Structures are given as C-alpha cells and as structure tokens.
Amino acid sequence: MLLGIEIALTISAWRAGWKAIALLPVGAAIALGLIISSCVSVRDGASLYPIALVIDVAVIIILAMMSTSKHHEGSVHASETN
C-alpha cells in the first residue's frame, strides 16, 4: 500500500519538474532499510517495523512536498533578478 503511494508521488514529483531528484527519497529509504536490516539479527526482524514505518512516512511527506511545488531550474535563487 505504502509503496504504491510512494510510486505515485514519485511520478507526480517527476512531472512537477524534479526529474531524477524525485528518485532520491525512495532510493535513500531503500538504502537505509538495507543498512538497518543488515545490523539486526533475523529473530529481531519484527522490531524493524516501527522504524520502517517512520522511514516510509517521511518519504511520503517529502514526495508530497516535492509534488506540490515546482522545481526551479538553474541557480538556487532562480526567482531573484539582478
């Protein structure tokens, strides 16, 4: 369920002009999940559910913010003119 939301929001952020940057939150969450899971033994796997939920919710919030805002190409202060 959460993966479907993340995929939809990634597509929405991509279309909002974020392009490949929209893939970073999901990629970071996957990498972080692999690192955390490699540090926990198999019998303690159930203890990862709260951590995974927090990571997923954070990714959804970041992607929702990216989806609702347009990415400005160029400099950091693209809206300022000299």
Order of alpha helices (4+ residues) and beta strands (2+ residues): alpha-alpha-alpha
